[in-house]
Amino acid sequence: MNPLDTIEKWISEHGSAAILRDHVALLKEQIAISDREKSVLKEENAALEKRNAELQAQLNVARKEIEHRRNMDNCPPRMV
């Protein structure tokens, strides 16, 4: 093996290591961004689930009120 081959091999190996290091750094950055986004989405989801439960409760109250009024309309008039 001639000395230039050895130097070329060394440059290739170290160049590849630098590229790999850059790729790993980019991957770590993307994972960190994804983790932050996941955290934000979890908070938003929790807020939406809470709001949904509140709206469901309001809907149930409204349905009961409607049913009550329908039943009142179907009752015979009271004699006083």
RAUR-V862322 format. One record per backbone hydrogen bond with DSSP energy under -0.5 kcal/mol. NH is the residue of the N-H (numbers start at 1). CO is the residue of the C=O. Records with the same first field share a line. If there is no record, write none. Layout:
# RAUR-V862322
NH: CO  CO
This chain:
# RAUR-V862322
5: 2
6: 2
7: 3
8: 4
9: 5
10: 6
11: 7
12: 8
13: 9
14: 10
15: 11
16: 12
17: 13
18: 14
19: 15
20: 16
21: 17
22: 18
23: 19
24: 20
25: 21
26: 22
27: 23
28: 24
29: 25
30: 26
31: 27
32: 28
33: 29
34: 30
35: 31
36: 32
37: 33
38: 34
39: 35
40: 36
41: 37
42: 38
43: 39
44: 40
45: 41
46: 42
47: 43
48: 44
49: 45
50: 46
51: 47
52: 48
53: 49
54: 50
55: 51
56: 52
57: 53
58: 54
59: 55
60: 56
61: 57
62: 58
63: 59
64: 60
65: 61
66: 62
67: 63
68: 64
69: 65
70: 66
71: 67
72: 68
73: 69
74: 70
75: 71  72
80: 78
